[in-house]
Amino acid sequence: MKISQRSQQLQPSATMKISAQAKQMIAEGLDVINLGIGEPDFETPKNIEEAAIAAINDGKASFYTPAAGLADLRTSVAKRTAADYGLTDLSAKNVAITTGAKMALYATFQTILDPGDEVLLPEPYWVSYAEQIKLAGGVPVPVPVGETFKATTKDLAAKLTDRTVAFLLNSPENPTGVIYDREELSALNDWTKAHDLMVITDDIYGQLTYNGATFTSIAQLSDHLDPRIVIITGASKTYSMTGWRMGYAIADASLISKISAFLSHATGNPTAVSQYALLEALAGEQGQVELMREAFEDRLNTIYPLLTEIPGFSLPVKPQGAFYLFPDVSEALKLSGIKTTGELVSRLLNEAHVALVDGTAFGVQNHVRISYATDLASLKTAMARIKDFMLQFKD
């Protein structure tokens, strides 16, 4: 049996792996709290579900659609993005609907990268970025950053080569929850423009910001979409539609046409019924979005101080968006005598019955990711369990 070199170099998704382990333990009857996966615990709003049911009953969901999505949906995305981002020149030609935002990223890398092309990835970074770049024949180039978890032009310049073609930006960031402000984005935009680099901006958490923090996309620095910039986003987080798999790429029309061609051979078309659901999500009642955001904000404000009370866990900067905490556990390792974060995560799962993700999956050492996309009671219990686990090592 032959397995390609491309496949052999891939690492499985750490978030999916730990979540699968947690779910298996739960199925076996263990009381495990799963804080390992980035999935809102809210049901998809009823109006969205009802729109999908209506599409099925009306016979609209039974057939292929265009590879880049329904024309009406692409137009709706263009109008919504133009309004939200202050862009004046978007149309359906600038939009490709995909099977989740993950596929929007994958299709973009497949379309823009040639073998050996390098993409700058500020550390820490979402687990799938590097693997998707590799699958496209590209080279992910991790960029160490300071304690703010934000890349500066100096950081990027240290990793720039004649093979660098793109910079990947994620704000609000997974796994840290940090948000780049307008001044920081302006500096990055000027630098990437000076070096003729594309910018892939993953804005999937853009509507989940807390405690007065505001989101600005690098694409908003002009009133027209820069042809160097590709916006990636989707419905999974904003509308709690993870299972529906609806994402989209927004870019220059010439690039979208090539992404569309790739999609025609990759997925054929996004799932038809999910596209009708997304139409309603964009055009329908938006109240549930704010209710969910408020709930996440309450969870953050409740568990952040609880986390800082856990021996050996350090998180001096409170996250501003997304729904993750990314504490430094260097002192926890020293206190416990546990050698690696992987071992710490394993012991927390098996002994404290709390599932977290090893930070090495995001490209950095001595951190763990904690998702607070679950109910507040479970979060409080999880913090107490982690604290009790660490207290056993105190004198």
N, C-alpha and C positions, 0 to 999 in steps of 0.2 A: 504494500500500500504506500502510495506517495502522498506526502503532505508538503505543500508549498513552503518555501522559505518565508514568504510573506505571512502565512498563517502561523508559522512556528515562532515568529518574533512577537506575536500579539499576546497581551495579558488580558485575562477575563476582567469584566467590570467588577471592581471591588465592592461597589455599593450593591450591585445585584447579588453578588456572592454572599455577603453578610446578611442581606435581607432573606435570601433563600434559606440560610442556616437558621435564622430566627424563626421563620415561618414553619420550618420542619420541627423545631423544638416545640412551638406552640401547638402544632398538630399532634405531637406526642403527649400533650397535656401539661406542658411546663408553662409557668407564668412568666413569659419573656416579654419585655417591653422593647419594641423595635424602634430604635432611633437611628437606624442605619440608612434609610432610603429617603430621598427627597420627593415625597408624594403627599400633597395635601390630604388631610383626613376628612375633608368635606365632600359630600355628594355633589355631583354636577347639578347646577340649578335646574329646577323643574321645567322652566320654559324651554331650556335647551333640549332636555330629554323629550319633551312633548313635540318639539319641532322635528326631531329625528323620527319619532313614531309617525308623525303626519307624513313625512317624506316616504316612509315605507308604505303606509296605507295608500298613498297617492301614486304608488308605482314609480317613484323617482329614484329609488335607491338600488334598482336591480341591474343597472347597466354601467358600462364604462363611461368615464368622463375624460376630458382632455388630460394629457399627462401632467400638466402643471396646475390642474384644478378647474373647477367650473368658472366660466367667464364672470358670472355675477359675483362669485365669492372673491375672485382676484380683484375685481373692481371695488368690492366692499373693503377688502384689506387695504387697498391703495388709498381710498378715501379716509379710512379711519387713521391710517398711519400719517397721511398728509396733515390731518387735523391735529393729531397728538404731537407730531414732531415739528409742525410748522413748515412743512415742505410743500412747495407750490407746483411741482411738476410730475407728480406720481400718477400712473395709470395702471391698468391691468397688465400692461407689458412689462412692468417693473416687479411683478409678483409671481413667485412659484409656490404653490401649495404643496406641502410634503407630508409624508407619514411620520409626523412628529418633528419637533425642532432638531432632534438628533439626525434625522435624514436630511434636513435642510443643510446642516453643517457638513454631513458626509458628501452630499451632492456638490456643495461648493468646493470642497477640497479636491474632489475628483475632477472638477471642471477647471480649476485654476492652477493646479500643481503639476509639474513635470518631475521625473525622477531626479532626486538630489536637491530640489528646491527646499529652502529652509523657511520655517515659520517660527517667529518669536513667541514664546509662551511664558508670561510672568508666572512665577511660582508663589503660592500654590495654584494649581489649575485643575479644572474638572477632569475626571478620570478618562473620559472618552476622547478628549482633544488629541492627545499624543497618538493614540492608537489609530484614530481616523486619518491623521496626517500620514502615518506610516502606510496605511492601506492605499493611499493615493500615490505612494512612491516618494513622498516628501520626508523631510527630516525635522522632527520637533526639536526646537532649541530652547531648553529651559532657561529662564532669565531670573537669577536670584534678585530679590528685592528686599527692602528694609522692613523694619518692624511694623510699618503702616500697611504692609501687604499691597502697596500700590507701586507700579512700575513708573520710573522716571525716564526721561530721555537719556540720562547718563547710564542707567541700568541697561537700556536697550542698545545704546551705542557700544557697550562693552561686548556685545554678542553679535553685532552686525558684521556680515561678510558679503562677498560679492555674489553669494548664492541666496541671500535673504530676499524673499519676495513678499512676505506678508507678516502682519502683526495681529495676534488674536487678543481681543479685549473683552472682558466680561465684567459688567457692572450693572446692578449689584452683583457681587462676586460669590460664586460657589467655589470654595467652602467657607470663606471668611465673613461674608456679609458686608464688606466694605463697599463704598460708593465713591467713584471719582467725581470731583467737582468740576465745574466749567473751566476754571483756570488750568487745572491739571490736564483736562481733555484737550484744551486749546494748544498746550505745549506739545502733547503727543501728536496731535493732528499736524501741526507745523513740521515736526520732526519727520514723521512718516511721509509727508508730502515732499519734503526736501530730498528724501532718499527714494522717492517713487515706489513706496511700498503700499500694497493693499492693506486694508484694515477690515478684519472680520469682527463685527461687534455683536456679541451674544447678549441680547437685551431681555432674555426670557423672564427675569425677575423685576423688570422695570416698574411694575405697578405695586410691588411689595416693598415699601419703604416705611420707616417708623420714626416716631418721636420727632417729627418736624423735618427729617431729612428729605431731600428731594432728588429725583432722578433726572439726569440729563444724559442723553445719548450723544456720542461723538458725531452722529449723523445730524444733530440739531445745530451744529455750529454754523451752518449756512442755510439759506432758505431753499436750496435745491440739493438734490442727492448727488454727492460727489461720486463720480464713476469709480473711484478707488475703494469705496466703502460698500460693504455688504452687511445688511441688517439681518440678524437671525432672531426669530422669536416664535411664539406659538401660544396655544390655548391651555396647555397642561397646568401651569401654575396659576395664571390669572383667573381662569374659570374652573379650576379643579376638574380638568378633562384629561387626566393622564391616560386613561384607558382608551380614549377616542383617537389618540395619535394624530393630532393636528398641529402642524407647524408651518412656517413659511419663511422664505428668503425674499428680501427686497433689495434690488440692485439695479444697476444700469440695464436697460432693455437688451442690449447685445449679450450680456452675461446671462441674463435670465433665459434667453433663447437657447443657450448652450446647456444650462442646467436642465431646462425642459427636455432637451434631447436626451440627456443622460437619464432623466427620470423615466422617459418612455421605454428605456431598455432595462431599468432597474426595478421599478415598482409598477409600471404600466400607468397607474393613476392612484391618487389617494383614495381611501375608502369613501365611497359615494355618500353613505348615510352620515358619516362623520362630517363631511363637507356641509351638508344641510344643517347639521347641529351647529357648526361654527358660524354659518350665516346668521343664525339666531343669536348666538353668543355676542357677535359684534354689533348687531342691530337692536337687540332686545334690551330688557331691563338690566341695569348695571348695579343695582343695589347690593346684590350678593357679593360682588367684588369687594366693596368697601367693608361689608360685615366680616368677610374673611380676613382682610388686611388688619382690621381692628383686633380680631382674635389672635392673629400672629403677634401683633404688637404687645398685647396683654401677656402672651406666653413669654415673649422675650423679656419683658420687664419683670416678670415673676421669677424666671429661672436663672437669669443672669447673676443676680446676687447669690442665689443658692449655689451656682457653679463656683463662684469665687471663694466659697467657704469650704470647698473640697480640698483636703490636703494634697499639695503637689500639682494642682491644676491652676494655671495662670492664664488670664485673658484680660489684660489691662485696657484694651480698647473695645468698647461695647459695639457690636454689629449694628449697622444702620438699615440693612435690607436683607432680602432673601429669607430663609428660615433655618440658618445654621449657626452653630457656635464652633470655633476651631481653636480650642485651648492648647497651650503649650503644656506638655506633661513631663518635661525633663526632670523636674523635681519629684514627680510621682514615681518615676522609674528609679531614681536614686533612693527614695524613701522605702520603696517596696523591695528593691533588689531585683526587680524584673528587668530583663536585659533590653527588650525591644518593645516598641508600641504594638507590634503585631501580637506579641505574647500578652501584653496588657489587655488588648481588645479581646483576645481569646479567653482570658481568665475572667474578665468582666461578663462576658456572655455566659460562660459555663458556671461561674460561681455566684455572680450577682444577678444574672439573668437580665442583663441590659445589653442590647446590641448597638455598638458604635462602629465607626469606620476608621481603619488605620490611616493616618495622615500621609504615610509614604505613598499611598495610591494617588495622592494629589501632588506628588513631587517633592515633598519636604519631610524632614525627620522630626521626631519628637512631638507630634501633634496628633490629635484625634478629631474627627468630625462628629458633631452631635446635631441631629435634626430635631427641631421642635415643631415638626408638622404632625403633631398628634395632640390628644386632649390634655388639658392642663393637669388633671388629676394624675394621669400616667406620668407626665413630665416631673411632677413633684416627687412621685414615688421613685422614679428613676434616679433623680438627683440624690435622694436619701440612700438608695442602694449603693450608688457609686461612693458616696461619702462614707458609709459604713464599711465598704470594702477597703477603702484607704485607711480608715481609722485603725484597722487591725495591725497596721505597720507602725503606728505611733508608739513611742515609749510609754 
